[in-house]
Amino acid sequence: MTLAGKTVGLIGTGRIGLATARIFRGFGCRLLGEDRYPNETFQALDGEYVSRERLLAESDVISLHCPLNDDTRYLIDEQALSRLKPGAMLINTSRGGLVDTRAAIAALKTRRLGGLAIDVYEQETSLFFRDHSGDIIDDDVFQRLTTFPNVLITGHQGFFTAEALTEIAEVTLANIDALSRGLPCANRVTQEG
C-alpha cells in the first residue's frame, strides 16, 4: 500500500505518538488523533482530533500509542473492529492488552481487518525473549496469528536500538547512583491518588 494520501489514525498523541505522526506526515498522510489530552504539536502537524468512532471509520492505518489501564484494556475489541474502515491496518507497539487478539483474528478472517502489525502481545511473557526453536508453542491464539500472511509480529523488539539500550543503561546507572547517595531519583514514577 502506498502511504501518500492515506489517513492514519493515532490513538494516543504523547511523545511516541507524536514521533509516529511526524513520520506518517512525512509520507504525505492525513492525520487523525484521539487523546484525552490534546496536544498542540499534533495539531501543528495538521493533525485533527476526532472521536474514536470517526477515527476507526476513516483511517486506513490505526496506530496505538497509549498505556494499558482499566479504561484502555481491549480498546480494540469486536465492537471497535466492526467500526473499522474495511481493509484497515492496525499497528500496536504499546501494550498487548489494548487489543482483543481473538476479535482481531476474527476480523482478519473476514478481511474487515486488512493487516495487523504487533510488537506486543498480551501473553508475551512466556513467548518473547526466549529461544523456542525446539519447543511446541502451547498458545493456540498466538499460533493462529502466525498463520496469516498479513500479520507481522516483531516480538517486543521495537525498542532494541543501540541508542535506546544506551539510554536505558545510562538512566539505570544514574538511578543506582542517586539511590546509593540517598538522593531522589530523577526518573521515579509515582502513582497519583
Backbone as a printed PyTorch tensor [residue, N CA C, xyz], in Angstrom:
tensor([[[  0.8500,  -1.1800,   0.0000],
         [  0.0000,   0.0000,   0.0000],
         [  0.8910,   1.2370,   0.0000]],

        [[  0.5900,   2.1650,  -0.8460],
         [  1.2640,   3.4560,  -0.8550],
         [  0.6800,   4.3070,   0.2660]],

        [[  1.5310,   4.9120,   1.0740],
         [  1.0510,   5.6920,   2.2110],
         [  0.5940,   7.0970,   1.8260]],

        [[  1.1770,   7.6730,   0.8060],
         [  0.8170,   9.0390,   0.4160],
         [ -0.6840,   9.1320,   0.1740]],

        [[ -1.3020,  10.1070,   0.8400],
         [ -2.7330,  10.3220,   0.6810],
         [ -3.6140,   9.4690,   1.5700]],

        [[ -3.0310,   8.5390,   2.2960],
         [ -3.8150,   7.6840,   3.1900],
         [ -4.0840,   8.4200,   4.5050]],

        [[ -5.1150,   7.9820,   5.1970],
         [ -5.4600,   8.5420,   6.5040],
         [ -4.9310,   7.6230,   7.5930]],

        [[ -4.1890,   8.2100,   8.5300],
         [ -3.6260,   7.4650,   9.6510],
         [ -4.2630,   7.9780,  10.9300]],

        [[ -4.8190,   7.0620,  11.7070],
         [ -5.4000,   7.3970,  12.9930],
         [ -4.4690,   6.9950,  14.1150]],

        [[ -4.1490,   7.9430,  14.9780],
         [ -3.2780,   7.6790,  16.1200],
         [ -4.0910,   7.7810,  17.3980]],

        [[ -4.1440,   6.7010,  18.1210],
         [ -4.8200,   6.7130,  19.4170],
         [ -3.7150,   6.8680,  20.4550]],

        [[ -3.6010,   8.0860,  20.9530],
         [ -2.5190,   8.4630,  21.8390],
         [ -1.5450,   9.3370,  21.0790]],

        [[ -1.4450,  10.5980,  21.4870],
         [ -0.5600,  11.5390,  20.7980],
         [  0.4620,  12.1450,  21.7610]],

        [[  0.9680,  11.3020,  22.6310],
         [  2.0560,  11.7280,  23.5140],
         [  3.3640,  11.7120,  22.7450]],

        [[  4.4530,  11.5650,  23.4360],
         [  5.7800,  11.6460,  22.8260],
         [  5.9670,  10.6380,  21.6770]],

        [[  5.6250,   9.3800,  21.9130],
         [  5.8150,   8.3630,  20.8760],
         [  4.7740,   8.5230,  19.7750]],

        [[  3.5450,   8.8330,  20.1410],
         [  2.5140,   9.0790,  19.1350],
         [  2.8880,  10.2440,  18.2300]],

        [[  3.4710,  11.3010,  18.8060],
         [  3.9040,  12.4460,  18.0030],
         [  5.0430,  12.0800,  17.0600]],

        [[  5.9880,  11.2900,  17.5460],
         [  7.0860,  10.8580,  16.6800],
         [  6.5410,  10.0500,  15.5060]],

        [[  5.5720,   9.2080,  15.7800],
         [  4.9410,   8.4080,  14.7300],
         [  4.1700,   9.3100,  13.7680]],

        [[  3.4730,  10.2960,  14.3110],
         [  2.7190,  11.2340,  13.4730],
         [  3.6530,  11.9710,  12.5170]],

        [[  4.8110,  12.3820,  13.0110],
         [  5.7690,  13.0840,  12.1560],
         [  6.2180,  12.2060,  10.9840]],

        [[  6.4500,  10.9360,  11.2670],
         [  6.8760,  10.0120,  10.2130],
         [  5.7640,   9.8530,   9.1700]],

        [[  4.5490,   9.5990,   9.6350],
         [  3.4430,   9.4290,   8.6890],
         [  3.1800,  10.7210,   7.9160]],

        [[  3.3130,  11.8450,   8.5810],
         [  3.1220,  13.1320,   7.9020],
         [  4.1610,  13.2970,   6.7950]],

        [[  5.3790,  12.8370,   7.0670],
         [  6.4430,  12.8870,   6.0750],
         [  6.1450,  12.0570,   4.8370]],

        [[  5.3210,  11.0360,   4.9970],
         [  4.9000,  10.2160,   3.8640],
         [  3.6930,  10.8130,   3.1450]],

        [[  3.2080,  11.9470,   3.6310],
         [  2.0740,  12.6020,   2.9820],
         [  0.7230,  12.0930,   3.4330]],

        [[  0.6590,  11.6110,   4.6590],
         [ -0.5990,  11.0820,   5.1940],
         [ -1.4160,  12.1680,   5.8850]],

        [[ -2.7080,  11.9900,   5.8620],
         [ -3.6460,  12.8030,   6.6430],
         [ -3.6640,  12.2000,   8.0460]],

        [[ -3.6110,  13.0280,   9.0760],
         [ -3.5150,  12.5510,  10.4550],
         [ -4.7890,  12.8230,  11.2350]],

        [[ -5.3270,  11.7660,  11.8410],
         [ -6.4250,  11.8890,  12.7920],
         [ -5.9030,  11.4150,  14.1390]],

        [[ -6.3610,  12.0500,  15.2020],
         [ -5.8960,  11.6660,  16.5220],
         [ -7.0240,  11.5890,  17.5250]],

        [[ -6.7870,  10.7810,  18.5390],
         [ -7.7070,  10.6970,  19.6710],
         [ -6.8580,  10.5920,  20.9240]],

        [[ -7.0950,  11.4840,  21.8690],
         [ -6.3180,  11.5090,  23.0970],
         [ -7.0940,  12.3000,  24.1370]],

        [[ -7.0120,  11.8660,  25.3750],
         [ -7.6510,  12.6080,  26.4710],
         [ -7.0620,  13.9990,  26.6260]],

        [[ -5.7970,  14.1020,  26.2880],
         [ -5.0750,  15.3520,  26.4610],
         [ -4.5720,  15.8250,  25.0980]],

        [[ -5.3900,  16.5690,  24.3610],
         [ -4.9750,  17.0470,  23.0320],
         [ -3.6510,  17.8000,  23.1070]],

        [[ -2.8590,  17.6350,  22.0630],
         [ -1.5140,  18.1750,  22.0240],
         [ -1.4040,  19.1740,  20.8670]],

        [[ -0.9960,  20.3890,  21.1850],
         [ -0.8780,  21.4330,  20.1590],
         [  0.1240,  21.0530,  19.0730]],

        [[  1.1440,  20.2900,  19.4430],
         [  2.1460,  19.8780,  18.4560],
         [  1.5190,  18.9780,  17.3990]],

        [[  0.6100,  18.1050,  17.8120],
         [ -0.0880,  17.2450,  16.8520],
         [ -0.9080,  18.1080,  15.8960]],

        [[ -1.5710,  19.0970,  16.4290],
         [ -2.3760,  19.9880,  15.5980],
         [ -1.4850,  20.8260,  14.6720]],

        [[ -0.2770,  21.1670,  15.1110],
         [  0.6560,  21.9150,  14.2640],
         [  1.1320,  21.0730,  13.0790]],

        [[  1.0270,  19.7520,  13.2030],
         [  1.3500,  18.8400,  12.0980],
         [  0.1470,  18.6470,  11.1750]],

        [[ -0.8670,  19.5010,  11.3520],
         [ -2.1430,  19.3990,  10.6300],
         [ -2.9350,  18.1780,  11.0600]],

        [[ -2.6550,  17.6740,  12.2580],
         [ -3.4330,  16.5770,  12.8100],
         [ -4.7660,  17.1040,  13.3160]],

        [[ -5.7800,  16.2920,  13.1570],
         [ -7.1350,  16.6790,  13.5840],
         [ -7.6170,  15.7050,  14.6520]],

        [[ -8.0120,  16.2440,  15.7910],
         [ -8.5850,  15.4020,  16.8420],
         [-10.0440,  15.1110,  16.5110]],

        [[-10.4000,  13.8370,  16.5850],
         [-11.7510,  13.3980,  16.2600],
         [-12.1820,  12.3510,  17.2820]],

        [[-13.4440,  11.9570,  17.2260],
         [-13.9280,  10.8870,  18.0980],
         [-13.2900,   9.5630,  17.6840]],

        [[-13.2310,   8.6270,  18.5940],
         [-12.6880,   7.3090,  18.2670],
         [-13.4910,   6.6560,  17.1480]],

        [[-14.8030,   6.8290,  17.1740],
         [-15.6550,   6.2300,  16.1440],
         [-15.2680,   6.7490,  14.7600]],

        [[-15.0680,   8.0500,  14.6540],
         [-14.6940,   8.6320,  13.3610],
         [-13.2890,   8.1730,  12.9530]],

        [[-12.3800,   8.1350,  13.9060],
         [-11.0200,   7.6900,  13.6260],
         [-11.0370,   6.2750,  13.0540]],

        [[-11.7890,   5.3800,  13.6850],
         [-11.8560,   3.9930,  13.2180],
         [-12.4810,   3.9000,  11.8280]],

        [[-13.5080,   4.6840,  11.5930],
         [-14.2430,   4.6130,  10.3200],
         [-13.4660,   5.1950,   9.1440]],

        [[-12.5990,   6.1770,   9.3980],
         [-11.9340,   6.8790,   8.2980],
         [-10.4800,   6.4800,   8.0680]],

        [[ -9.8600,   5.8050,   9.0220],
         [ -8.4220,   5.5510,   8.9350],
         [ -8.0910,   4.3140,   8.1040]],

        [[ -7.0730,   4.4690,   7.2630],
         [ -6.5200,   3.3340,   6.5230],
         [ -5.5350,   2.5660,   7.3940]],

        [[ -4.8980,   3.2930,   8.2940],
         [ -3.9420,   2.7230,   9.2420],
         [ -4.2720,   3.2870,  10.6090]],

        [[ -4.3110,   2.4230,  11.6220],
         [ -4.5510,   2.8560,  13.0060],
         [ -3.3510,   2.4140,  13.8200]],

        [[ -2.7560,   3.3470,  14.5560],
         [ -1.5790,   3.0580,  15.3510],
         [ -1.8650,   3.4120,  16.8060]],

        [[ -1.6080,   2.4690,  17.7060],
         [ -1.9200,   2.6380,  19.1240],
         [ -0.6960,   3.1060,  19.9000]],

        [[ -0.8860,   4.1550,  20.7040],
         [  0.2060,   4.7330,  21.4960],
         [ -0.3310,   5.1880,  22.8490]],

        [[ -0.8940,   4.2670,  23.6020],
         [ -1.4850,   4.6310,  24.8900],
         [ -1.1440,   3.5700,  25.9400]],

        [[ -1.2570,   3.9410,  27.1930],
         [ -0.9470,   2.9880,  28.2650],
         [ -2.0600,   1.9560,  28.4100]],

        [[ -1.7490,   0.8760,  29.0980],
         [ -2.7590,  -0.1350,  29.4170],
         [ -3.2690,   0.1280,  30.8310]],

        [[ -4.5590,   0.3480,  30.9350],
         [ -5.2050,   0.5040,  32.2390],
         [ -6.6440,  -0.0040,  32.1070]],

        [[ -7.4360,   0.1690,  33.1410],
         [ -8.8190,  -0.3330,  33.1040],
         [ -9.6300,   0.2920,  31.9680]],

        [[ -9.3320,   1.5420,  31.6320],
         [-10.0830,   2.2210,  30.5670],
         [ -9.6520,   1.8060,  29.1640]],

        [[ -8.4260,   1.3090,  29.0280],
         [ -7.9250,   1.0010,  27.6890],
         [ -7.8190,  -0.4930,  27.3850]],

        [[ -8.0210,  -1.3470,  28.4040],
         [ -7.9580,  -2.7940,  28.1410],
         [ -8.9860,  -3.1430,  27.0700]],

        [[ -8.5160,  -3.8480,  26.0520],
         [ -9.3360,  -4.2350,  24.8890],
         [-10.0040,  -3.0210,  24.2510]],

        [[ -9.2570,  -1.9500,  24.1680],
         [ -9.6810,  -0.7520,  23.4550],
         [-10.1120,  -1.1300,  22.0360]],

        [[ -9.3640,  -2.0630,  21.4550],
         [ -9.7160,  -2.5960,  20.1460],
         [-10.3090,  -3.9790,  20.3850]],

        [[-11.6350,  -4.0090,  20.4250],
         [-12.3760,  -5.2500,  20.6480],
         [-13.2580,  -5.5260,  19.4380]],

        [[-14.1430,  -6.4870,  19.5670],
         [-15.0190,  -6.8470,  18.4500],
         [-15.8350,  -5.6540,  17.9620]],

        [[-16.3520,  -4.8760,  18.8950],
         [-17.1590,  -3.7160,  18.5150],
         [-16.3220,  -2.6720,  17.7800]],

        [[-15.1360,  -2.3690,  18.2910],
         [-14.2670,  -1.3920,  17.6210],
         [-13.8620,  -1.8940,  16.2380]],

        [[-13.5350,  -3.1660,  16.1300],
         [-13.1330,  -3.7260,  14.8440],
         [-14.2700,  -3.6940,  13.8300]],

        [[-15.4990,  -3.8050,  14.3100],
         [-16.6410,  -3.7530,  13.3910],
         [-16.8330,  -2.3500,  12.8140]],

        [[-16.2630,  -1.3450,  13.4710],
         [-16.3830,   0.0440,  13.0140],
         [-15.2610,   0.4640,  12.0600]],

        [[-14.2790,  -0.4270,  11.8800],
         [-13.1420,  -0.0860,  11.0370],
         [-13.5380,   0.1440,   9.5980]],

        [[-12.7960,   1.0080,   8.9650],
         [-12.8700,   1.1260,   7.5210],
         [-12.4490,  -0.2450,   6.9750]],

        [[-13.2260,  -0.8570,   6.1040],
         [-12.8690,  -2.1930,   5.6140],
         [-11.4550,  -2.2350,   5.0350]],

        [[-10.6820,  -3.2100,   5.4880],
         [ -9.3230,  -3.3830,   5.0000],
         [ -8.2680,  -2.5700,   5.7270]],

        [[ -8.6560,  -1.8430,   6.7690],
         [ -7.6950,  -1.0230,   7.5160],
         [ -6.6250,  -1.8930,   8.1690]],

        [[ -5.4580,  -1.2980,   8.3810],
         [ -4.3560,  -1.9650,   9.0610],
         [ -4.2630,  -1.4370,  10.4870]],

        [[ -3.9830,  -2.3310,  11.4220],
         [ -3.8360,  -1.9690,  12.8310],
         [ -2.4010,  -2.2270,  13.2560]],

        [[ -1.8020,  -1.2270,  13.9140],
         [ -0.4420,  -1.3420,  14.4410],
         [ -0.5070,  -1.1450,  15.9520]],

        [[  0.0810,  -2.0890,  16.6950],
         [  0.1380,  -1.9440,  18.1540],
         [  1.5710,  -2.1510,  18.6180]],

        [[  2.1810,  -1.0500,  19.0570],
         [  3.5220,  -1.1150,  19.6420],
         [  3.4900,  -0.6940,  21.1090]],

        [[  2.2930,  -0.5780,  21.6750],
         [  2.1480,  -0.0790,  23.0460],
         [  2.0890,  -1.2010,  24.0690]],

        [[  0.9370,  -1.7860,  24.2390],
         [  0.7080,  -2.8650,  25.2030],
         [ -0.2120,  -3.8950,  24.5690]],

        [[  0.0900,  -5.1680,  24.7960],
         [ -0.6890,  -6.2490,  24.1980],
         [ -2.1480,  -6.2290,  24.5890]],

        [[ -2.4440,  -5.8540,  25.8220],
         [ -3.8140,  -5.8720,  26.3180],
         [ -4.7280,  -4.8150,  25.7210]],

        [[ -4.1900,  -3.9450,  24.8630],
         [ -5.0460,  -2.9580,  24.1990],
         [ -5.9110,  -3.6100,  23.1240]],

        [[ -5.4790,  -4.7700,  22.6350],
         [ -6.1680,  -5.4440,  21.5320],
         [ -6.6970,  -6.7960,  22.0020]],

        [[ -7.9760,  -7.0400,  21.7490],
         [ -8.5680,  -8.3640,  21.9700],
         [ -8.1180,  -9.2210,  20.7890]],

        [[ -7.1180, -10.0530,  21.0050],
         [ -6.4950, -10.8040,  19.9170],
         [ -7.4790, -11.7430,  19.2310]],

        [[ -8.3470, -12.3850,  19.9880],
         [ -9.3350, -13.2890,  19.3660],
         [-10.2630, -12.5150,  18.4240]],

        [[-10.6580, -11.3260,  18.8280],
         [-11.5030, -10.4960,  17.9720],
         [-10.7260, -10.0490,  16.7360]],

        [[ -9.4510,  -9.7490,  16.9010],
         [ -8.6200,  -9.3600,  15.7570],
         [ -8.4940, -10.5140,  14.7660]],

        [[ -8.3390, -11.7210,  15.2710],
         [ -8.2690, -12.8940,  14.3920],
         [ -9.5640, -13.0420,  13.6040]],

        [[-10.6910, -12.8800,  14.2800],
         [-11.9840, -12.9730,  13.5820],
         [-12.0890, -11.9000,  12.5010]],

        [[-11.6320, -10.6940,  12.8000],
         [-11.6860,  -9.6000,  11.8220],
         [-10.7220,  -9.8360,  10.6630]],

        [[ -9.5890, -10.4740,  10.9190],
         [ -8.6650, -10.8420,   9.8480],
         [ -9.2960, -11.8910,   8.9360]],

        [[ -9.9850, -12.8540,   9.5430],
         [-10.5990, -13.9320,   8.7600],
         [-11.6950, -13.4110,   7.8390]],

        [[-12.4250, -12.3880,   8.2740],
         [-13.4830, -11.8220,   7.4230],
         [-12.9450, -10.7180,   6.5110]],

        [[-11.6500, -10.4070,   6.6600],
         [-10.9670,  -9.3600,   5.9000],
         [-11.4510,  -7.9500,   6.2540]],

        [[-12.1860,  -7.8220,   7.3390],
         [-12.5400,  -6.4920,   7.8480],
         [-11.2560,  -5.7660,   8.2480]],

        [[-10.3620,  -6.5190,   8.9030],
         [ -9.0430,  -6.0230,   9.2650],
         [ -8.0910,  -6.4790,   8.1600]],

        [[ -7.4890,  -5.5200,   7.4670],
         [ -6.6570,  -5.8410,   6.3200],
         [ -5.2420,  -6.2610,   6.6680]],

        [[ -4.7860,  -5.9120,   7.8580],
         [ -3.4470,  -6.2860,   8.2900],
         [ -3.2550,  -5.9410,   9.7490]],

        [[ -2.3670,  -6.6680,  10.3870],
         [ -2.0830,  -6.4580,  11.8010],
         [ -0.5770,  -6.4990,  11.9810]],

        [[ -0.0240,  -5.4690,  12.5950],
         [  1.4000,  -5.4150,  12.9220],
         [  1.5090,  -5.1820,  14.4190]],

        [[  2.1170,  -6.1440,  15.1260],
         [  2.2110,  -6.0320,  16.5810],
         [  3.6450,  -6.2680,  17.0520]],

        [[  4.0560,  -5.4260,  17.9460],
         [  5.3330,  -5.5950,  18.6230],
         [  5.0850,  -6.1110,  20.0380]],

        [[  3.8220,  -6.1460,  20.4120],
         [  3.4130,  -6.5680,  21.7520],
         [  2.2690,  -7.5590,  21.6310]],

        [[  2.1760,  -8.4260,  22.6290],
         [  1.1290,  -9.4520,  22.6510],
         [  0.7480,  -9.6620,  24.1090]],

        [[ -0.5270,  -9.8200,  24.3610],
         [ -0.9970,  -9.8860,  25.7440],
         [ -0.3100, -10.9890,  26.5550]],

        [[ -0.0490, -12.1090,  25.9660],
         [  0.5750, -13.2320,  26.6770],
         [  2.0560, -13.3660,  26.3220]],

        [[  2.7200, -12.2550,  26.0500],
         [  4.0900, -12.2850,  25.5400],
         [  5.1240, -12.7870,  26.5320]],

        [[  4.8530, -12.7180,  27.8240],
         [  5.8530, -13.0740,  28.8300],
         [  6.4340, -14.4580,  28.6060]],

        [[  5.5900, -15.4150,  28.2740],
         [  6.0820, -16.7820,  28.0940],
         [  6.6210, -17.0320,  26.6880]],

        [[  6.4760, -16.0730,  25.7840],
         [  6.8800, -16.2790,  24.3920],
         [  8.0870, -15.4670,  23.9550]],

        [[  8.1260, -14.2080,  24.3130],
         [  9.1620, -13.3130,  23.8060],
         [ 10.4010, -13.3780,  24.6920]],

        [[ 11.5380, -13.0840,  24.1240],
         [ 12.8350, -13.0540,  24.7920],
         [ 13.3460, -14.4360,  25.2010]],

        [[ 12.8210, -15.4760,  24.5860],
         [ 13.3000, -16.8360,  24.8370],
         [ 13.4100, -17.5680,  23.5010]],

        [[ 14.3550, -18.4670,  23.4170],
         [ 14.5090, -19.2780,  22.2140],
         [ 13.5290, -20.4450,  22.3030]],

        [[ 12.5510, -20.4600,  21.4100],
         [ 11.5550, -21.5270,  21.3790],
         [ 11.6970, -22.3900,  20.1310]],

        [[ 12.8650, -22.3490,  19.5040],
         [ 13.0290, -23.0620,  18.2400],
         [ 12.8410, -24.5680,  18.3880]],

        [[ 13.0450, -25.1230,  19.5630],
         [ 12.8450, -26.5520,  19.7790],
         [ 11.5910, -26.8740,  20.5600]],

        [[ 10.7550, -25.8620,  20.8060],
         [  9.5650, -26.0450,  21.6450],
         [  8.2940, -26.1280,  20.8140]],

        [[  7.3010, -26.7400,  21.4020],
         [  5.9440, -26.6750,  20.8630],
         [  5.2600, -25.5310,  21.5980]],

        [[  4.7790, -24.5490,  20.8480],
         [  4.1200, -23.3870,  21.4510],
         [  2.6980, -23.7920,  21.8140]],

        [[  2.3600, -23.6500,  23.0850],
         [  1.0380, -24.0480,  23.5780],
         [ -0.0290, -22.9880,  23.3790]],

        [[  0.3620, -21.7930,  23.0320],
         [ -0.5850, -20.6880,  22.8920],
         [ -1.2380, -20.7530,  21.5050]],

        [[ -2.4220, -21.3250,  21.4470],
         [ -3.1210, -21.5170,  20.1680],
         [ -3.5020, -20.1960,  19.5070]],

        [[ -3.8070, -19.1660,  20.3030],
         [ -4.1700, -17.8680,  19.7400],
         [ -2.9540, -17.2700,  19.0230]],

        [[ -1.8050, -17.3080,  19.6720],
         [ -0.5880, -16.7960,  19.0570],
         [ -0.2430, -17.6060,  17.8090]],

        [[ -0.3370, -18.9160,  17.9090],
         [ -0.0410, -19.7700,  16.7630],
         [ -0.9490, -19.4460,  15.5860]],

        [[ -2.2250, -19.1670,  15.8540],
         [ -3.1460, -18.8130,  14.7710],
         [ -2.7190, -17.5120,  14.1110]],

        [[ -2.2750, -16.5460,  14.9170],
         [ -1.7940, -15.2750,  14.3630],
         [ -0.6670, -15.4990,  13.3570]],

        [[  0.2060, -16.4340,  13.6540],
         [  1.3690, -16.6530,  12.8000],
         [  1.0040, -17.2750,  11.4550]],

        [[ -0.2310, -17.7270,  11.2830],
         [ -0.6240, -18.3550,  10.0190],
         [ -1.0940, -17.3540,   8.9700]],

        [[ -1.3090, -16.1090,   9.3650],
         [ -1.8190, -15.1080,   8.4330],
         [ -0.6660, -14.4560,   7.6660]],

        [[ -0.8030, -14.3210,   6.3450],
         [  0.2420, -13.6450,   5.5840],
         [  0.2400, -12.1270,   5.7790]],

        [[ -0.8250, -11.5860,   6.3520],
         [ -0.9380, -10.1440,   6.5530],
         [ -0.7890,  -9.7520,   8.0340]],

        [[ -0.0660, -10.5800,   8.7910],
         [  0.2400, -10.2910,  10.1950],
         [  1.7540, -10.2810,  10.3630]],

        [[  2.2360,  -9.2170,  11.0050],
         [  3.6590,  -9.0840,  11.3070],
         [  3.8100,  -9.0170,  12.8200]],

        [[  4.6230,  -9.9110,  13.3690],
         [  4.8870,  -9.9380,  14.8110],
         [  6.3890,  -9.7460,  14.9960]],

        [[  6.7600,  -8.7100,  15.7400],
         [  8.1820,  -8.4330,  15.9320],
         [  8.6750,  -8.7670,  17.3350]],

        [[  7.8330,  -9.3210,  18.1730],
         [  8.2780,  -9.8460,  19.4610],
         [  8.9350,  -8.8700,  20.4050]],

        [[  8.3200,  -7.7220,  20.5850],
         [  8.7890,  -6.6960,  21.5250],
         [ 10.2310,  -6.2890,  21.2260]],

        [[ 10.5220,  -6.1240,  19.9570],
         [ 11.8610,  -5.7450,  19.5240],
         [ 11.9510,  -4.2890,  19.0870]],

        [[ 10.8200,  -3.5880,  19.0600],
         [ 10.7750,  -2.2360,  18.5330],
         [ 11.7100,  -1.2600,  19.2220]],

        [[ 12.0430,  -1.5080,  20.4670],
         [ 12.8930,  -0.5550,  21.1870],
         [ 14.3580,  -0.9710,  21.1780]],

        [[ 14.7070,  -2.0790,  20.5510],
         [ 16.0760,  -2.5820,  20.5760],
         [ 16.9910,  -1.8710,  19.5880]],

        [[ 17.2000,  -0.5950,  19.8170],
         [ 18.1890,   0.1370,  19.0300],
         [ 19.3880,   0.3930,  19.9390]],

        [[ 20.5270,   0.6290,  19.3440],
         [ 21.7230,   0.9170,  20.1430],
         [ 21.4970,   2.1330,  21.0280]],

        [[ 20.8190,   3.1560,  20.4830],
         [ 20.5710,   4.3790,  21.2470],
         [ 19.6380,   4.1220,  22.4330]],

        [[ 18.5850,   3.3370,  22.1970],
         [ 17.6350,   3.0610,  23.2760],
         [ 18.2840,   2.2550,  24.3880]],

        [[ 19.0750,   1.2650,  24.0310],
         [ 19.7370,   0.4480,  25.0480],
         [ 20.7710,   1.2560,  25.8250]],

        [[ 21.4670,   2.1590,  25.1440],
         [ 22.4200,   3.0430,  25.8270],
         [ 21.6790,   3.9370,  26.8190]],

        [[ 20.5520,   4.5070,  26.3770],
         [ 19.7780,   5.3770,  27.2670],
         [ 19.2440,   4.6080,  28.4760]],

        [[ 18.7720,   3.3840,  28.2550],
         [ 18.2830,   2.5550,  29.3730],
         [ 19.4100,   2.3240,  30.3710]],

        [[ 20.5910,   1.9870,  29.8850],
         [ 21.7290,   1.7440,  30.7780],
         [ 22.1140,   3.0110,  31.5340]],

        [[ 22.1470,   4.1540,  30.8410],
         [ 22.5140,   5.4130,  31.4930],
         [ 21.5110,   5.8050,  32.5690]],

        [[ 20.2300,   5.6760,  32.2860],
         [ 19.2040,   6.0220,  33.2700],
         [ 19.2810,   5.0730,  34.4700]],

        [[ 19.4640,   3.7870,  34.1990],
         [ 19.5740,   2.8070,  35.2830],
         [ 20.7630,   3.1180,  36.1860]],

        [[ 21.9120,   3.3980,  35.5830],
         [ 23.1050,   3.7150,  36.3680],
         [ 22.9290,   5.0180,  37.1580]],

        [[ 22.2930,   6.0160,  36.5650],
         [ 22.0360,   7.2720,  37.2750],
         [ 21.1040,   7.0430,  38.4620]],

        [[ 20.1040,   6.1800,  38.2870],
         [ 19.1950,   5.8680,  39.3920],
         [ 19.9230,   5.1370,  40.5160]],

        [[ 20.7710,   4.1860,  40.1690],
         [ 21.5420,   3.4520,  41.1840],
         [ 22.4500,   4.4160,  41.9360]],

        [[ 23.1110,   5.3140,  41.2100],
         [ 23.9860,   6.3000,  41.8310],
         [ 23.1970,   7.1930,  42.7970]],

        [[ 22.0440,   7.6700,  42.3490],
         [ 21.2220,   8.5390,  43.2060],
         [ 20.7770,   7.8010,  44.4700]],

        [[ 20.3190,   6.5770,  44.2970],
         [ 19.8810,   5.7980,  45.4620],
         [ 21.0290,   5.5410,  46.4380]],

        [[ 22.2040,   5.2240,  45.9080],
         [ 23.3450,   4.9440,  46.7900],
         [ 23.7960,   6.1800,  47.5670]],

        [[ 23.5170,   7.3580,  47.0370],
         [ 23.8720,   8.6120,  47.7070],
         [ 22.7310,   9.1580,  48.5550]],

        [[ 21.5880,   8.4540,  48.5620],
         [ 20.4420,   8.9250,  49.3240],
         [ 19.7140,  10.0870,  48.6760]],

        [[ 19.9110,  10.2490,  47.3840],
         [ 19.2670,  11.3370,  46.6420],
         [ 18.0100,  10.8160,  45.9410]],

        [[ 17.0750,  11.6960,  45.6350],
         [ 15.8880,  11.2540,  44.8970],
         [ 16.2420,  10.8960,  43.4340]],

        [[ 15.5660,   9.9110,  42.9000],
         [ 15.7770,   9.5020,  41.5060],
         [ 15.0160,  10.4560,  40.5940]],

        [[ 15.6770,  10.9630,  39.6000],
         [ 15.0450,  11.8700,  38.6530],
         [ 13.9380,  11.1880,  37.8580]],

        [[ 14.0080,   9.8790,  37.7440],
         [ 13.0670,   9.1260,  36.9190],
         [ 12.0630,   8.3210,  37.7450]],

        [[ 11.9010,   8.6930,  38.9760],
         [ 10.9650,   7.9740,  39.8440],
         [  9.5380,   8.1840,  39.3740]],

        [[  8.8020,   7.1080,  39.2570],
         [  7.3990,   7.1670,  38.8680],
         [  6.5610,   7.0080,  40.1230]],

        [[  5.6390,   7.9350,  40.3160],
         [  4.7510,   7.8500,  41.4700],
         [  3.3210,   7.7370,  40.9810]],

        [[  2.5140,   7.0840,  41.7680],
         [  1.1000,   6.9520,  41.4300],
         [  0.3410,   8.0520,  42.1370]],

        [[ -0.3690,   8.8450,  41.3400],
         [ -1.1350,   9.9320,  41.9260],
         [ -2.4640,   9.3720,  42.4360]],

        [[ -2.8430,   9.7720,  43.6170],
         [ -4.0560,   9.2460,  44.2130],
         [ -5.1640,  10.1510,  44.0130]]])
